[in-house]
Amino acid sequence: MIPGSALLLAAELSAGPGTAEAIEARRTTVFLDFGGGRLEPGSGPGQASCVTSEFSYPMFLGSERAAAVALQEARRLVEPYGVRVVSERPPAPLPFTHVRIGGAPGTLGLDPKLNGLSCEVDCDDHVHPDTVFVFADKWITHAAIDEVDEEQLALQLGRIAIHESGHAWGLEHTGGSESIMARFPSAAVPSFVEGCQELDLDDPPQCPESRARYCEPGEQDAHAELLALFGDGEPDTQAPRVEILWPPDGWALAPGDRLAVELEVADDRPGFGWMLEVPELDWRHESTEPGTHAIELVVPEGRFTLHLEAIDHDRNVGEAEVVIVASVTAGSEPAPEPRLEAQCACRQRAGSPGPWGAVAWSLLLGCRRARRRG
């Protein structure tokens, strides 16, 4: 839930007036995290924008049976769309919505009436990844519950998880008990209702441009918006297409020379993630941007593998690999040791420096990207 009533806390996200632009459907994954663990401020994996300090988020105290029921209900709600719901952390670099299930509103210093929280209403799911919360201690505090009662409570957990995810994708509250985006859904089997429904808000809509694509002002068609965001729920059996355009396999160079790695990644359904890694140096570069990319590397002496891998939300994997050899020519002067510098505007994932120590972290010297439409 989001702020706007006595039961909710305010979510701040502005959306100015204007003509709504078309969006390209891209698939996504929802991770129902029952295990608790570290949570810190920020907008990346394991972070939340509405958290002010790092702490350990509580784990789910219910039974495995309750978790399975919640998972199944969450899957039912998003079945018509290109959204996959899992209970294990998705592999890097796949983007996902992180649902932390456990704890109570007081865990985040919130109103005890809250059932869940999305830090903001993210219009058109513009920011990825997202973290939302389901305060499960209000519903299931231990495993010793009658099976019938436990199942009904667990169904609510799955519904709250998707309700809060809906806010993280840009949806707002609507009237009508049959809608999963109602403040208090009471229908036996709620869903993302097809057709325009009147918004149920205490404040002006936060995403009027998104609403205007399908409905009159003050209304929302949640079903149409999710189809536009994520496409339909048909299985995806085609792996992403990846290719290392340069260098060719077996390419030789001198230690310390700059090597411009050119690669191309694409898929029939947007929303996948990819990474280029050099396993021998424990280094990798991750991205969710499709198209053609150029990444300049400097490596020390040795034999190295350039491994390119892309994964989509149905876990189809595309891979490409070449080997390069950096060696000092016999009788020549040794190449100078690479300088410790990093000039890439692309984000890297930190990791252990591995056996090459600081040299490995001089690996990425620059990044030039040329995007194209998938």
Phi, psi and omega in degrees: 000158179239163183298161177142348176220180180296340183270351191234160176254154186287135172252131185251114175203119183271149175217108185283165180288164178146179180277129181288134177271151178293148179242153180262127181297136176218140183286163179209170178233142173249124180255109174276107187259105180266356191267356183066192178125185188298137177222135183219163179294149177139189183233015179256183177304136181076013182231164176214137185290340182260011176261135186261343180208159182284139175199175180263116181284139185294150176277167177288133184261358179279186184273168175297326178298316179296319179297321180294321178295316178299318179298316181295321179293320177299319178295322179299317185295326183255008182305324181288354189240169178280056182235127177251136181248127184227161177247006173241144184302128179298150180290148172291143006255033185290126178286150182202163171266124186262115180255109179273114183251113181153172176073187181228167179307325179297340177303325179253012179070037186251171176304128182295348179282345183292140173263333181196177183207135164248130185300332180200164170269108187265094186307126180058026180049048186293322182259129178225136005275172177237151173235130176231170188230141171239118184274083190290337182297339177287340187249312181227108184258349179199174184271348185271069180234145176307139187301319181294313179296319181298319181296318180295320178292320180294325175302320179295323178299315178297323180288319178297320180301316181282327175302311180293324175297323177302319175297319180294342177264000176106003180276152181240175182291140174233162173280173179095114185293343182280350181271134176292343178267008172291154177303317181225080180301130182234359177293154181299321181226083180290164181203177169280102191292138176275134181105161185283129176238149180291134177293148179241084188231150173269341181235170177301152178303143180271341182230060183298327180294321178295317179295323187292343179295334191232338189222169172288160178306138180087007180231164181214134172249092185297321181297312181296322181293319180291324175297321179291323182287315193237356182074186181277174186268012179300139180302144177256117182251001183260125180286152174301151179264125181229147179206134171268107185284327179204138009272169173286162179297135179087010182300134180251142178208169178271146176304135181092347176289149175278136179237119178271104178275121178252132183218160179224133179227139181201165177205158178287339178233114180298163177114002182278173174233157180216162177212146169250128182225155171240094187303323183295338180251005180053047181232144175207153175237128184244150179200161172243008183272123176282172174113199181259135184227152175232126182232123180269131182238153167230127182237154175282186179293139177146184180250126188227151178254128171261109185248120178250128183219136176233144181224140178253182188283350170263012175068026168282137186238132171248137185223149172214152186205139171224158178249137174238154181233121176253114184219153177273124180295137182303130177086357180263166177289139177300144178290145178296149179295136182303142178285153177278096178212150178218114185238025183271134177277353180274149182284137174251157173260127181292153178195184179293139180292343175071191189291341182270002176057224186294336181300323181299326184277357170269006189298316187263108185259336182191161180215122176243133184235132173241111184270152173219160178288136180287000000 
